[in-house]
Amino acid sequence: MEKSFKAMLDRANESVAVKMTMLFGSIWCVYVFFLFSLVPVLVPAWQNTLLYISNCIQLVALPALMVGNAVLSRGADRRAAEDHQALLEILSDVREELADLRAKTAGLAQSTSAALARPQLENLSISDQTFLDVNDKGEETPG
């Protein structure tokens, strides 16, 4: 029971930290803080109160941003590890295919070189088991 409560609490904390990181990383947050920084110009009497609020925001935001970045980087690391494993499997498959192609190519190269090594007869006439080389002067080779 205690482990599941702790795991649930950790997930909730990480979720809040990630949402705060996303919120503080948005352009809308920049606009809000810019307007917040202009308030003392318009109402100088609120400057001390706004300074206190600004310090509180910084004290809360800095640790939240650090935790949110750590959580997001863990997710990125996990995805990178999964991608690495998938690429290793693909590499293994490619190596197997390459070895198979090399074996087939070697057999093809041997049969091609054997075929090229045979003497070629340019004009050969085949008729009823008698082979005649037309280049010879009429001699017949019985088959």
Summary of the structure (lengths in Angstrom):
residues: 143
radius of gyration: 40.5
end to end distance: 93.8
largest distance: 125.3
contacts: 283
relative contact order: 0.06
helix: 79%
strand: 7%
